[in-house]
Amino acid sequence: MSPSSTRSRYDASRAEVGELLAGQPRFRVDQLWKGLYEQLAEPAELTTLPKALRNTLDADLPPALTTVVERVSDHGDTVKYLFELPGGSRIETVLMLYPDRVTACVSSQAGCAMACGFCATGQAGFTRQLSTGEIVEQVVRAGRKARQLGRRLANVVFMGMGEPLANEANVWAAIERINTDIGLGARHLTVSTVGLVPGIKRLAEWPMQVNLAVSLHAANDALRDELVPINRRYPLDVLMQTCADYLTATGRRLSFEWALIDGVNDRDSDACELAARCRALPLPAHVNLIPLNPTPGYLTRGTSVKRVHEFRDRLEALGVNATVRRNRGTDIDAACGQLAAGLPVQPVTLGRRTSAF
């Protein structure tokens, strides 16, 4: 592979790796491929390869991600990485360690074009798509860190920066690599979307049984138009029918994400509307309740802890299974909705509430 055609370490296909190793024994391709994906190793660490070859591979298969900052919170149980990409764009990746599992939250885009006002990534706007290799490399870096901490990465959620279904081809290719080459089961992979209906329809036809999470946040069109602007293109009746079709076709797990905002979507009427939407589905859906995390461009408060639990109890009384998600990494801006990779954010107006820097 000539320098002009060099691809990043995890963007190179197996065939390109084979070209790079032309003249080497055939088994070298398997050794390198398994080393990169199964062992999560740097080329320099692959002692099964000759030292001269390791040095060559380090230069000819460069990583795409350069670590700018690594921050730690929750007594070491949450680690956030700020990575710089070729060209200067930046993304963030979060590793979360729980007693029973280790989860990596990865980005699919640098920035996001969905413009959800309460989300720091949406406030910052869209920069560019991530390549397949840039997505996969986040998982490798997270898995390597988990191993250093004596744990094993078990789950990957596409809930970092960006809208995964707006970068569909690269996300699907990354999922195939994560599943086939790294070895994480499809049921341990979750794709989150704000409601891109065409992408959900294609996901329903996809043979790999990944989980789907839909960021709902409102159960009537007037409010959701304001909170999640893509709702104006795919209103709730269309989105919920697509979710119903998805459940019928796949029987796979479906969850709804609901960021609770004080006085905006945490009222009893909101719980009733959400419960009615959930009960209309052919299979039960799970609701993840997330107290709104603070962002510089949206100063409306998150719902109080007491009210969050009252909202959950109301949903459960209405027959909906709901869980309150514990905020992780809020103090290092690593929690849901806080990833902005240092990009400037814009103030957001919601109804009569105006946020400012």
N, C-alpha and C positions, 0 to 999 in steps of 0.2 A: 504494500500500500504506500504510494508516494506521499510526501508531506502535503501536497496540494489536495489530496483526497482523504486525508486523515479525518476520522470521525471520533467523537467522544467515546469513552470506554464502553458505555452501555447503549450507545446508539449503533455501534458496529454490529452488523448481523453475523450470524455464524459463518456464512459464506465469506464475508469480508475478513473475519478472523482467520479463516482458512487461507485466504490470499496473503494475509500478512505473514502467515507461517509457512508459506511456500518454501519447499526445500527441507522442511523439518519432517520428522516421522509423523504419520497421520494421527497417532494417539496424542500428540501435543495439543491439537485442537480441543479434544475432550478434556485434557488436563487444565487448559486455560479456561475453557468455558465453565467447567465445574468449579474451578477455583474462584472465578469472579462471582458466580451466582449462588452456588450451594455453600461454599466456604466464606463468602462475603469478603474475600481477600484482595489485597493489593497485589499487582503482579510481582512486586519485590518480595512478597511473603511466600510465594509459591516455590518452595524449595525442591519440588519435583522437577522444576525446569532448570536448565543450565543458567548460571549466573549472568552470562553475557546476554542470553535471550531475555531474561527478566529485565535487565537494564534497557534493552531495545523496546520491549513492550511498554515499559513505563513512559517512554518518550513517544511511541507511536500510537498508544491508546490512552490519551490524557483524560483525566476526569473532567466532567463538565462543570461541577460545582466547586466553588472556592469558598471555604468557610470564612465569613467576615466576623461573626460573633457567635459564641455559644453561651447561652444563659441557662441557669439552673434555678428551680423553685421547688416548693413543696418538699423540702428536706431531701432533695435529690430525685424525687419521683417524677418531675416534669423537666424536660430539657427542650429548649427552643434553639433552633439553628437559623441564622440569617446567612443565606447562600448568595453569592454573586454568580451570574451566568455569563457565558461568552457574550460580549456586546455590552455588558454593564447592568442589565436588568437584575433585580433582586427578588428572591422569594424566601418564604419561611416554611420550616418543617418542625413539627412538634412530636416528641417521643413522650409517652405517658406510661408510667409503671404503676400497676395496680397489684393487690395481693394475688389475684388469680389470673392476670393476663398482662400482656404488654402490647400497646397499640401505637402505631405511627399514624399521624395525621399529615397527609402530603398535599402539596399544591399541584394544580393542573395547568394554571396560567400564572403569568406575572401580572398581578392586578386582576381586575374583573370588570366586565362591561354591564353587569346586571343592575348596578346602581341602587342596591338596597341601602336605604339611607342610614340604618342603624349599624351597618357593618363597615368597619374601617377599610377593608379591601374595596368594597363598593364605593366608598367615599373617595378613594384614591384614583379610581378609574383603571382602564385596561392598558397594559403595555404590550404583551405578546403572548403567543401560545408557547407552552413547553413541549419539547420533543419527547418522544417515547423514552429515550435514554435519560433525559433530565428528570423524568418522573421516576423511573426505575432506580436511578442512583440515589434519590432521597430515601427509598426503602432500604437500599443496601447500607447507606450511612447510618440509618436508624437501627437496623439490625446489628450492625457492627458495634454501635454504642451499647445496645442492650446486652450483647455478649460480654462486653467489657465490665458491665455491672453484674454479671453472673446470671443474666436472664435470657430468655429467648423471645424474639419478636413473634407474636401470634396473630395480630390483626392489623389490617391497613384500612384506613378510612380516607376517602377522597373528600375531605371536608376542610382542606386548607385554602390557600388563595385560589380564586378562580371558580368558574362553573365547568365541572367535568364534561357535561354533555354539550358544551360549546367547543370542546376540543376532543370530540368523540373518537376520531380515528386513532389519535395518539394515546388516549386513555385506554381504549380497548387493547391496543397493542401492548401497552405497559402491563395491563392486567394479565394478559396471556403470558408475558415473561415472568411476572411475579408468581403466577400459579404454576406454570410448567417448569421454569428454570430455578427460581428461588425455592419453590415448593410449598407456598402457602395455599391452603385449600380455598376454593371459591367462596365457601360459606363464611370465611374469615375476612372477606373483602367487601367493603360497602361503598357504593357510589351515591353521592348526595347531589341533589339538583334543586333549584328553586322552582322547577316546574316546566322544563322544556319538553313539551308534549311529544314532538317527533322523536326525540332521543329516548323517552320512556317507552314509546312503541317499539323502537328497534331493540331496546334492552329486553323487552318481553320475548323477542324472537331469538335472543342470544342463547346458545346452549350452556354456557357457563353460569352456574347458579350463584351469582353474586347477589348481595343484599342491596335494596334500594331504600334510600331515605329522601323524603321530600320536605324541603323547608317551607312550611305552610304559613305560620305566623298570624294568619287571619282566616276566618271562615265565612266572610262575606266580601263581595267584590269591591265595595266602596272602600273598606279599610285596606284590603290587600292591594288594591291599585296603588295606594299611597305607600305602603310598606315595601311591597315587592313589585316594582313597575312592570315586570314581564307579564304580570297578571292581566294587563290590558290587551296583550296579544293572545294569551291562553287563559281565559277566565275560569273561575272555580268549577263551574259545571263541566266544562271541557276537561279540565285537569282531573277532577274526581272520577269522571267516566273513564279516562285513560288509566287511572290507578285501579279502577274496578276491573277493566279489561286485563291489565297486567296481572292482577291476583288470580283471575280466572284462568289465564293462559299458563301461569307459572307455578302458582301455589307457593311462591317464595315469600320470604319475610319482607314486609313493608312497614316502615315507620315514618311518622311525621315529626318534624322538628318545630318547636314553638318557643321562640324567645319572648319571655314575658316582660312587657313594658308597662310600667306603672300608669294605671288609668287609661291605657290605650287598648290592650288586648287581654287584660287579666280580670275582666268583670264576669259575673255569673252569666250574663247574656252571651259572652264569648265562649264560655265553657259549654253552654247549651248548643250553640251553633256548631262548635267543633264536634261535640258528641253526635249530633244529628248527621253530620257528614260522615263520621266514622261508622255509625250504625248502618248507613246505607250501602256500605261495601259488602261484597260477597264473602269475604273472609275478614277476621279481626285484624286491625292495624294497631300498632303500638305508638303511643305519643311520648316523645321525649321533651320534657319541660326544661327550659334553660333560662335562668334569670339573666336578663340583659346585662351584658358586660359593658363597662364604660369605654367610649371611644372619644377622641378629641373633637370630632365633628358632629357628635350627636349626644347632647348632654342630658336628654330626657332620662330619668332614673329607671333602673331596673326594678322589678317588683320585689317587695320585701320578702324575706324568707317565710314569714308567717303566711303571707298571702299566697305565695307559691304553693305551699302545702295545702292551703284551703282550696286552691284551684285544682290541684291534683285530686283531692278528696271529692270535689264536686264531679270531676270527670268519672272517677271510679263509681260514684253513686249513680251516674247515668249510664253505666255499663261499658266504660272505656278503660282499657288497661293503660296506665300512665306511670312514668318514672320521672323523678326529679334528678337531672344530671348534675353531679357535683362540678362546680367550676374548678378548673385546674390551670395554674399558671397565670392567674389574673395580674399578679404583681410584676410579671415580666412580659405582659401583653401577648400571652400565648393562648388565651382562652378563646372560646367561640366568638367570632366576629371581630377579634382584635388584631388579626394579622394584616399588617400594612407594609412590612419590609422597609420602614423608614420613609415611605412616600408621603408627601403632603396630602392632607385630607381636606375636603371642602365642607363647610357648614351645611346643615340640613334643616329644612323646615318641615314639621309634621303638624298639620292642622294649625293651631295657634301657638305651638311650641317651636321656638327658633333656637337652634344650637349654634354655638360660636366657638372659636378657638379659645 
